Amino acid sequence: MTTRFAVLAALAFLTGCGVRPGDAPADLVFRGGAVHTVDDALPTAEAVAVRSGRIVYVGDAAGVETWIGEGTEVVDLQGRMLLPAFHDTHVHPVSGGIELGECDLNPATDRADVVRIVSACAATVEPGGWLRGGGFQLPIFPDGAPGRELLDSLAPDVPAFLASADGHSAWVNSRALALAGVDAGTADPPPDGVIVRREDGEPQGTLRESAMGLVSRLVPAHTDEEVLAGLMRGVEMASRLGITTLHEASADESYLKAYAEAERRGLLTTRVVVSIRVDGDRGTAQVPDMVAARDRYQGRLVRPVAAKIFLDGVIEGGTAALLEPYLDRPEWRGELTMAPDTLDAVVAALDDAGFKVHVHAIGDRAIRTALDAFEFQRARDGGAGPRHVMAHIQLFDPADVPRFAELGVVASFQPLWSYADTYITDLTEPRLGPVRSRWLYPIRSLVESGAVVAAGSDWSVSSMDPLPAMEVAVTRRDPDLDTGTPWIPEERVGLETILRAYTLGGAVAADLEEETGSITVGKSADLVVLDRDLFSIPPERISDAKVEMTVFEGRVVYRR
């Protein structure tokens, strides 16, 4: 490289443009649309060029001409929008994909749908097999607790285990309970298990949290090929939705094997940050095994560098850990899955081993306890360890809002949940009351406090599609309705803010901000084309937008 070119290239990089070296043309050029870069140095542009998987030019339309040569694919955006591809910072690609291949109750919107789907599924189960699947919405049933009598009538000849959409409850029939030996004399299993009971003490048919394991341990394990097939369903969905970086929220060894095998076969069209599931009963003793698994399954696209801790349950199931009691159970505040001193020790050991810690925290007590553990570790190492992430973060004590920025903890929200659906109106607000409910999903407060905010779907708990979730973050209204009163409107955020959460915020959460998350010269060419400019339409139309093209590392992995 000549001195002259080196200087020009450096200047181009700093200004967000690029200089074509010699006669090497770009592989891909985008022009003629709205380019939003999520790069503060050059927020908008007219054209982008990609070569060898990297962004080599960002700038005006005239400047990109020099990058066009024989073999360059020129994409005329025709007024459409080009963005950095999306990150999903909390998602379950494997389990969600497996669910799609089983008895999938996600489409059910009412009891009649559930009856129809389960009846059809039960008819396909072979003798000696199990009816398994999930995805049903808790508000379909009174108190979020479907009874076994209904499931007995739909699946009378086989044991059944159906997980709720949020993964924190299971619906089982009498055959399954009998096989597991669960009856009136069975105690709720620690630390947080709940066997929902009838008045006579017999199991009603709903199991929550660790009580699910009483039956799930009997359900046959999936084969390696079934797990891999589930993963590929999840990855293909991500590509269709413009997502090129996934943060797998909870993986065991079978999932790690599937990710490694998918990369070995060249099947992945996303990169994946994997969180290895922490066993709440094993404490620090499991960390060496987790290190070995991380090293064994590490790849270029698959990075098992995080550790997942489930610290509490969910408010709708009455299992989230609260600072003050539930209104419908004045003696009950929910349970933490780990005592605070145990959590401190586990977080410290994981941090020392180089793991990013990814904590599920729903209730305000769980959020505070997790922040205390991160503060404990920060006092030990001065903040020199990995960047940690807390997901869901539904109910806050306002005193804890500024602590995310102070401790450098990434706030990972699921924005699609921040409107008044039946989970909120029927199963959450009645348990909390209006004062506490004001602090449900305070996204704007976290942003204004200076925290890094990232966004994810928690699919298959809810839709993986980022666009309806962005609309909800901006409007705090049901994305399927054009009107209505915003829910906690003071927590609405601007479109630019939520776009950043789904792009650069996700990259920061993954420690990949130098590699992806913005349209910047030198970064990986991870891009998404939308069929319209989101900044030129009413906010309530954001969810109508469609992904036209997804580009991962310079390769088109989806075209509509």
C-alpha positions in Angstrom: 0.0 0.0 0.0 1.4 3.4 -1.0 1.7 6.2 1.6 -0.7 8.3 -0.4 -3.4 5.5 -0.4 -2.8 4.7 3.2 -3.5 8.4 4.1 -6.6 8.5 1.9 -8.0 5.3 3.3 -7.5 6.5 6.8 -9.3 9.7 6.1 -12.1 7.9 4.3 -12.5 5.5 7.3 -12.7 8.5 9.7 -15.3 10.3 7.6 -17.4 7.2 7.1 -16.7 6.9 3.3 -14.3 4.7 1.4 -11.7 4.8 -1.3 -11.6 2.2 -4.0 -8.1 0.6 -4.2 -6.9 0.0 -7.8 -9.4 -1.9 -10.0 -11.2 -4.1 -7.4 -14.9 -3.4 -7.6 -17.5 -3.9 -5.0 -19.6 -7.1 -4.8 -22.8 -5.2 -3.8 -23.8 -1.6 -4.0 -27.0 0.0 -2.5 -28.2 3.3 -3.7 -31.4 5.3 -4.3 -33.0 5.0 -0.9 -32.9 6.1 2.7 -29.7 4.8 4.4 -29.7 5.1 8.2 -26.4 4.0 9.5 -26.7 4.2 13.3 -23.2 5.7 13.2 -23.1 9.1 14.9 -20.2 10.2 12.7 -22.4 9.8 9.5 -26.0 9.2 10.5 -27.4 9.1 7.0 -26.0 8.4 3.5 -27.1 7.9 -0.1 -25.1 4.8 -1.0 -23.2 1.9 0.5 -20.7 -0.5 -1.1 -19.8 -4.0 0.1 -16.8 -6.1 -0.9 -15.5 -9.4 0.5 -18.0 -9.3 3.3 -17.1 -5.8 4.5 -18.5 -2.4 4.2 -16.1 -0.4 2.0 -18.0 2.7 1.3 -20.7 4.8 2.9 -21.4 8.2 1.4 -23.1 10.1 -1.4 -24.4 8.6 -4.6 -21.7 10.1 -6.8 -18.9 8.7 -4.7 -20.1 5.1 -5.0 -19.8 5.1 -8.8 -16.1 4.3 -8.6 -17.0 1.1 -6.7 -19.2 -0.2 -9.5 -17.6 -2.6 -12.0 -18.1 -5.8 -13.8 -19.8 -8.3 -11.5 -21.1 -5.7 -9.1 -24.7 -6.3 -8.1 -26.3 -2.8 -7.9 -29.4 -2.7 -5.7 -31.7 0.3 -6.6 -33.5 0.9 -3.3 -36.2 2.9 -5.1 -36.8 4.9 -1.9 -36.7 1.9 0.4 -34.7 1.9 3.6 -31.3 0.4 4.3 -30.4 -0.3 7.9 -27.8 -2.3 9.8 -29.2 -5.8 10.2 -31.0 -6.5 13.5 -29.8 -8.1 16.7 -32.1 -10.2 18.8 -30.5 -10.0 22.3 -32.7 -12.6 23.9 -34.1 -15.5 21.9 -34.5 -19.2 21.9 -33.9 -20.4 18.3 -33.5 -24.1 19.2 -36.4 -24.6 21.5 -38.7 -22.3 19.5 -37.8 -24.2 16.3 -38.4 -27.5 18.0 -41.8 -26.2 19.2 -42.8 -25.4 15.6 -42.3 -29.1 14.7 -44.4 -30.4 17.6 -47.9 -29.4 18.9 -47.6 -25.7 18.3 -50.1 -23.7 20.2 -48.7 -20.3 19.4 -51.4 -19.6 16.8 -54.2 -20.2 19.4 -56.0 -17.0 20.5 -58.8 -18.6 22.5 -60.0 -21.8 24.1 -61.6 -23.1 20.9 -58.3 -22.8 19.0 -56.6 -24.7 21.8 -59.1 -27.5 21.7 -58.9 -27.7 17.9 -55.1 -27.8 17.8 -54.6 -30.2 20.7 -57.2 -32.6 19.4 -55.4 -32.7 16.0 -52.0 -33.2 17.6 -53.3 -36.0 19.9 -54.6 -37.9 16.9 -51.0 -38.1 15.5 -49.3 -39.5 18.6 -48.2 -43.1 18.2 -49.0 -45.7 21.0 -46.4 -45.4 23.8 -45.6 -41.8 22.8 -46.1 -38.4 24.4 -48.1 -35.5 23.3 -45.7 -32.7 23.7 -45.3 -29.1 22.5 -46.4 -25.7 23.7 -46.9 -22.1 23.1 -50.4 -21.5 24.7 -51.1 -18.1 26.1 -51.8 -18.1 29.9 -54.6 -15.5 29.7 -56.7 -17.9 27.6 -57.4 -19.8 30.9 -58.7 -18.5 34.2 -55.8 -17.4 36.5 -53.5 -18.6 33.7 -54.0 -22.2 34.8 -55.5 -24.7 32.4 -57.0 -27.8 34.1 -56.2 -31.4 33.4 -59.8 -32.4 32.8 -59.9 -30.5 29.5 -56.5 -32.1 28.5 -57.8 -35.5 29.5 -60.7 -35.1 27.2 -58.5 -34.1 24.3 -55.7 -36.6 24.8 -57.2 -39.5 26.8 -54.9 -42.2 25.6 -51.4 -40.7 25.9 -49.5 -38.6 28.5 -49.3 -34.9 27.6 -46.9 -32.1 28.5 -47.5 -28.7 26.9 -45.4 -25.7 27.9 -46.9 -22.2 28.1 -45.7 -19.6 25.7 -43.6 -18.0 28.4 -42.0 -21.3 29.3 -42.7 -20.9 33.0 -45.8 -23.2 33.2 -46.8 -26.5 31.8 -50.2 -28.1 31.2 -50.3 -31.8 31.9 -53.0 -34.5 31.9 -53.8 -37.2 34.4 -51.8 -39.8 32.6 -48.6 -37.7 32.8 -49.2 -36.9 36.5 -49.8 -40.6 37.3 -46.6 -41.7 35.5 -44.7 -39.0 37.5 -46.3 -40.0 40.7 -47.5 -36.5 41.4 -50.6 -36.4 43.7 -52.0 -34.6 46.7 -49.1 -35.7 48.8 -46.4 -34.4 46.5 -44.7 -31.3 47.9 -43.9 -28.2 45.8 -40.3 -28.7 44.7 -37.7 -26.1 45.7 -36.6 -23.5 45.0 -39.7 -22.1 43.2 -41.9 -24.9 42.0 -45.7 -24.6 42.3 -48.1 -27.5 41.8 -51.4 -25.7 41.2 -54.0 -27.6 43.2 -57.7 -28.1 43.4 -59.6 -27.5 46.7 -59.0 -31.2 47.7 -55.2 -30.8 47.3 -55.0 -32.9 44.1 -52.9 -31.5 41.2 -55.1 -29.3 39.0 -53.1 -29.8 35.8 -50.8 -26.7 35.8 -47.2 -26.9 37.0 -45.1 -23.8 37.4 -41.3 -23.3 37.4 -39.3 -26.2 38.9 -42.5 -28.2 39.4 -42.5 -28.7 35.6 -39.5 -30.9 36.0 -41.6 -33.5 37.9 -43.1 -34.5 34.6 -40.7 -33.1 32.0 -38.0 -35.5 33.2 -40.1 -38.4 31.8 -40.6 -36.8 28.3 -38.3 -38.5 25.8 -35.3 -36.4 24.9 -35.0 -35.0 21.4 -32.5 -36.6 19.0 -29.5 -34.7 17.8 -31.1 -34.3 14.3 -34.4 -33.1 15.9 -32.4 -30.4 17.8 -30.5 -29.4 14.7 -33.7 -29.2 12.6 -35.3 -27.0 15.3 -32.3 -24.7 15.3 -32.5 -24.3 11.5 -36.1 -23.4 11.7 -35.2 -20.6 14.1 -32.2 -19.4 12.0 -34.3 -19.3 8.8 -36.9 -17.3 10.6 -34.3 -14.8 11.8 -33.0 -14.3 8.2 -36.5 -13.6 6.9 -36.9 -11.0 9.6 -33.6 -9.2 9.0 -31.8 -10.5 12.0 -28.1 -11.5 11.6 -27.0 -11.8 15.2 -28.8 -14.0 17.7 -28.2 -14.2 21.4 -29.3 -17.8 22.4 -30.7 -17.2 25.8 -30.4 -20.7 27.4 -28.4 -23.6 26.0 -27.6 -27.1 27.3 -25.0 -29.4 25.7 -27.4 -30.7 23.1 -28.0 -27.2 21.9 -24.3 -26.4 21.8 -23.7 -29.5 19.7 -26.4 -28.4 17.3 -24.9 -24.9 16.9 -21.4 -26.4 16.3 -22.8 -28.9 13.8 -24.7 -26.2 11.9 -21.5 -24.1 11.6 -19.5 -27.2 10.5 -22.0 -27.9 7.8 -22.1 -24.3 6.6 -25.8 -23.9 7.5 -25.7 -20.8 9.6 -26.9 -17.5 8.2 -26.4 -15.6 11.5 -23.8 -15.4 14.1 -24.8 -16.6 17.5 -23.8 -15.6 21.0 -24.7 -18.5 23.2 -25.6 -18.4 26.9 -24.8 -21.7 28.6 -27.5 -22.5 31.2 -26.5 -22.3 34.8 -27.8 -25.1 37.1 -29.1 -23.3 40.2 -28.3 -26.3 42.4 -24.6 -26.7 41.5 -23.3 -23.2 42.4 -19.7 -22.5 41.5 -18.8 -26.2 41.1 -20.2 -26.2 37.6 -18.0 -23.3 36.3 -15.0 -25.6 35.1 -17.5 -27.7 33.2 -18.9 -24.6 31.5 -15.4 -23.4 30.6 -14.7 -26.8 29.0 -18.0 -26.6 27.0 -17.2 -23.1 25.9 -13.8 -24.1 24.6 -15.1 -27.3 23.0 -17.9 -25.6 21.0 -16.3 -22.3 20.2 -16.4 -21.4 16.5 -16.1 -18.4 14.3 -19.9 -17.8 14.1 -20.8 -19.6 17.3 -19.5 -18.0 20.5 -20.7 -19.7 23.7 -19.2 -16.9 25.8 -22.2 -16.2 28.1 -23.8 -17.9 31.1 -27.5 -17.8 31.7 -29.0 -17.5 35.2 -32.7 -17.7 35.8 -33.1 -15.6 39.0 -36.9 -15.7 39.3 -40.1 -16.5 37.4 -42.9 -14.4 36.0 -45.5 -12.1 37.5 -48.4 -13.7 35.6 -47.6 -17.0 37.3 -47.0 -15.4 40.7 -43.4 -16.6 40.6 -41.5 -13.4 40.0 -39.5 -12.2 43.1 -41.0 -8.9 44.4 -39.9 -6.4 47.0 -43.5 -6.2 48.3 -46.1 -8.9 48.4 -48.5 -9.7 45.5 -51.9 -8.1 46.1 -53.8 -11.3 45.6 -51.4 -13.2 48.0 -50.5 -10.8 50.8 -48.1 -13.3 52.4 -46.2 -14.0 49.1 -43.3 -12.2 47.4 -42.2 -14.9 45.1 -38.9 -16.8 45.3 -35.4 -16.2 44.1 -33.8 -19.3 42.5 -30.5 -18.5 44.3 -29.8 -16.9 47.7 -28.1 -13.5 47.3 -24.8 -14.7 48.7 -24.8 -17.8 46.4 -25.6 -15.5 43.4 -22.7 -13.2 44.4 -20.3 -16.2 44.4 -21.6 -17.7 41.1 -21.4 -14.3 39.3 -17.9 -13.8 40.6 -16.8 -17.2 39.5 -18.3 -16.8 36.1 -16.8 -13.3 35.7 -13.4 -14.6 36.7 -13.7 -17.3 34.1 -14.4 -14.7 31.4 -18.1 -15.4 31.0 -20.7 -12.7 30.2 -23.5 -13.2 32.7 -27.0 -13.1 31.3 -29.6 -12.9 34.0 -33.3 -13.4 33.7 -34.9 -11.0 36.2 -38.5 -10.0 36.1 -39.5 -8.8 39.6 -38.0 -5.7 41.3 -36.4 -7.9 44.0 -34.7 -10.1 41.3 -33.5 -7.0 39.5 -32.1 -5.5 42.7 -30.5 -8.7 43.7 -28.8 -9.1 40.3 -27.6 -5.5 40.4 -26.2 -6.1 43.9 -24.3 -9.2 42.6 -22.8 -7.2 39.7 -21.9 -4.4 42.1 -20.2 -7.0 44.3 -18.2 -8.3 41.4 -17.3 -4.8 40.2 -15.9 -4.0 43.6 -13.7 -7.1 43.2 -12.3 -6.3 39.8 -12.9 -2.6 39.3 -15.1 -3.3 36.2 -12.3 -5.0 34.3 -14.4 -8.2 33.6 -16.8 -8.9 30.9 -19.9 -6.8 30.1 -23.0 -8.3 31.7 -26.6 -8.3 30.6 -30.0 -8.4 32.4 -33.0 -9.5 30.4 -36.8 -8.9 30.7 -36.4 -6.4 33.6 -40.2 -6.0 33.9 -40.9 -4.4 37.2 -38.5 -1.7 38.7 -38.1 0.1 41.9 -37.2 3.5 40.5 -34.1 3.7 42.8 -32.5 0.9 40.7 -32.9 2.6 37.3 -29.6 4.5 37.4 -27.6 1.5 38.6 -27.5 -0.1 35.1 -25.4 2.8 33.7 -23.4 3.1 36.9 -22.5 -0.6 36.8 -22.2 -0.9 33.0 -24.9 -3.6 32.8 -26.8 -3.8 29.5 -30.6 -3.5 29.9 -32.1 -6.1 27.5 -35.8 -5.4 27.0 -38.5 -7.2 25.0 -40.3 -4.1 23.7 -43.2 -6.1 22.3 -44.4 -6.7 25.8 -44.7 -3.0 26.7 -48.4 -2.4 25.9 -51.6 -3.3 27.8 -52.4 -6.8 26.5 -54.2 -9.4 28.6 -51.0 -10.5 30.3 -50.9 -7.0 31.7 -54.5 -6.2 32.3 -55.6 -9.6 33.6 -52.6 -11.2 35.2 -50.1 -8.4 36.1 -51.7 -5.1 37.1 -54.2 -6.8 39.4 -51.4 -8.4 41.3 -49.3 -5.2 41.6 -51.7 -2.2 41.8 -51.3 1.1 40.0 -48.3 2.5 41.9 -46.0 -0.4 41.1 -47.5 -0.9 37.6 -46.2 2.5 36.6 -42.7 1.0 36.7 -43.3 -1.8 34.2 -40.9 -1.8 31.3 -39.5 1.7 31.9 -37.5 1.8 28.6 -37.3 5.6 28.3 -36.2 6.0 31.9 -33.3 3.5 31.3 -32.3 5.3 28.1 -32.3 8.7 29.8 -30.3 7.3 32.7 -27.4 6.6 30.3 -27.8 2.8 30.2 -27.0 0.8 27.1 -30.4 -0.6 26.0 -30.7 -3.6 23.8 -33.8 -5.3 22.5 -34.9 -8.9 21.9 -37.9 -11.0 21.3 -37.7 -14.0 23.7 -39.1 -16.0 20.8 -41.0 -18.3 21.0 -42.5 -16.6 24.0 -43.6 -13.9 21.5 -43.0 -12.9 17.9 -39.4 -12.7 16.7 -40.3 -9.9 14.3 -38.5 -6.7 15.4 -40.8 -4.3 13.5 -44.0 -4.7 15.6 -41.8 -4.5 18.7 -40.3 -1.2 17.5 -43.8 0.1 17.0 -44.8 -0.8 20.5 -41.7 0.9 21.9 -42.6 4.1 20.1 -46.4 4.0 20.7 -46.9 1.8 23.8 -50.0 0.5 22.0 -51.2 -2.8 20.6 -49.4 -3.0 17.2 -52.5 -4.7 15.7 -54.6 -1.6 16.4 -54.2 1.9 14.9 -55.8 3.7 17.9 -56.0 3.4 21.6 -54.6 5.0 24.7 -50.8 4.5 25.1 -49.9 2.5 28.2 -47.5 4.4 30.5 -46.9 6.9 27.7 -44.1 8.6 29.6 -42.0 5.5 28.8 -42.3 5.8 25.0 -39.1 6.2 23.1 -38.2 7.7 19.7 -37.7 5.5 16.6 -34.0 6.4 16.5 -33.7 5.1 20.0 -35.3 1.7 19.4 -33.5 1.2 16.1 -30.2 1.7 18.0 -31.4 -0.9 20.6 -32.0 -3.4 17.9 -28.7 -2.8 16.1 -25.8 -1.1 17.9 -27.2 -1.8 21.3 -27.3 -5.5 20.5 -23.8 -5.4 19.3 -22.6 -3.8 22.5 -24.5 -6.5 24.5 -22.5 -9.1 22.5 -19.1 -7.2 22.7 -19.3 -7.0 18.9 -19.6 -3.2 18.5 -16.3 -3.1 16.5 -17.6 -5.8 14.1 -21.3 -5.0 13.5 -24.3 -3.0 14.6 -23.9 0.1 12.3 -23.2 0.8 8.7 -19.6 1.9 9.1 -16.6 1.4 6.8 -14.6 -1.6 7.9 -17.5 -3.4 9.7 -19.1 -6.6 8.6 -21.7 -6.1 5.9 -24.7 -7.1 7.9 -27.6 -5.2 6.3 -31.4 -5.2 6.0 -33.6 -3.6 3.3 -37.1 -2.6 4.3 -39.9 -1.9 1.9 -40.4 1.6 3.3 -38.6 4.4 5.2 -39.7 4.1 8.8 -39.0 7.7 9.4 -41.4 8.8 6.7 -44.5 6.9 7.9 -46.8 7.3 11.0 -45.5 5.3 14.0 -48.6 3.1 14.0 -47.5 1.8 10.5 -44.1 0.6 11.5 -45.4 -3.0 12.0 -46.7 -2.9 8.4 -43.1 -2.7 7.0 -41.6 -5.8 5.4 -38.1 -7.1 5.1 -37.1 -7.1 1.4 -33.5 -8.4 1.8 -31.1 -9.6 4.5 -27.4 -9.5 4.0 -25.0 -11.3 6.3 -21.2 -10.8 6.0 -21.8 -9.5 2.5 -23.9 -12.5 1.4 -27.6 -12.1 0.5 -29.3 -14.7 2.8 -32.9 -13.7 2.2 -34.8 -12.0 -0.6 -38.5 -11.4 -0.4 
